[in-house]
């Protein structure tokens, strides 16, 4: 039954004028009522000031809520922007991965080409070595014959025409073979140089490709780190949004609590003023009648019980929680007496008096306040299922005022019964057992 304000309530001493057995009203009781009325006026002014202060707080809360809503809109925009960046970065990483895969394929192809070139170079070197061996033998033969071969002498040494033809054929073949050998030898040497250059170029290209691959891999790591950073930023923004939303909901809860507290405070003050004004009016009327009678009779001026009268039990059932500190249901101090029974169990007025409040409260649920002028106390009957009385109604001791329920801030069907000296005050209840038989 938490409240923001200490309620200023309206249950004052109405000194016997509401009792049927009272026939006279003293000047002191009338003066006391007028004093109480003055106090109510002061309380109303105080309530008005509190109302103004509360409205300012409400306006401030609403401003803060609007600012918070704007902050949430900004964060939502940032979330959208961050999500777009995340999507873009993921696409870039996917592209980089594809480029890395392509480059790895190129490197593999280049390595295969280099291996093939190495095989070809090895074959060329072998052919060149064989030719060089052959050429060395030819040169050695020429040198042994005294220099260049005299092909003409070979031809002229023929013994017949047929021998001449044979010798000419052989000479022609030898000359052609020598020419072919030299040309092939020169071409192989050229091819060898070309392939060597090609291998060197491809090795250089391979090295560059590997460096590019490493750079791209490094860029990928950087991009992944950026992605992680963006993700962390996104998570932080989401958490901030949740925090702001929680604060906004809490602001709304407090705002509603302020509104309810203010409404109940105004209602209580209005009830108090109405009761006092009615009491003053009746007191003046009876005082006027008493003066007209002028018989000096002051019989029946005493109150039954002298302020120490007892109450009857307001209902039947089990005492589920006494007045005082308790460990269950959130702990704390319990300012009343709880009596548990089934929904619909009759609830009766503990003493005769006037109903100063009969309505619904978020904390008390369906609740009835009764002021008992003879005892100078107020009794409270909370969490009822139904109400059978209304504001400003006179009730008699034992009269049914409602039925037991589980409304308001309640956990199970029960009656929460409070007793207050004079009028009700927030956390001002006294032990009801002092008045119950």
ZIGISUL-V709654 format. One record per run of one state. SS is the DSSP state (~ for helix, > for strand, _ for the rest). FROM is the first residue (numbers start at 1). LEN is the number of residues. Records with the same first field share a line. If there is no record, write none. Layout:
BEGIN
SS = FROM-LEN  FROM-LEN
END
This chain:
BEGIN
_ = 1-26  145-6  157-4  294-10  308-3  312-6  322-2  326-7  335-2  341-5  349-4  362-3  373-4  388-6  396-4  406-8  422-8  431-1  435-1  437-1
~ = 27-118  151-6  161-133  304-4  432-3
> = 311-1  318-4  324-2  333-2  337-4  346-3  353-9  365-8  377-11  394-2  400-6  414-8  430-1  436-1
END
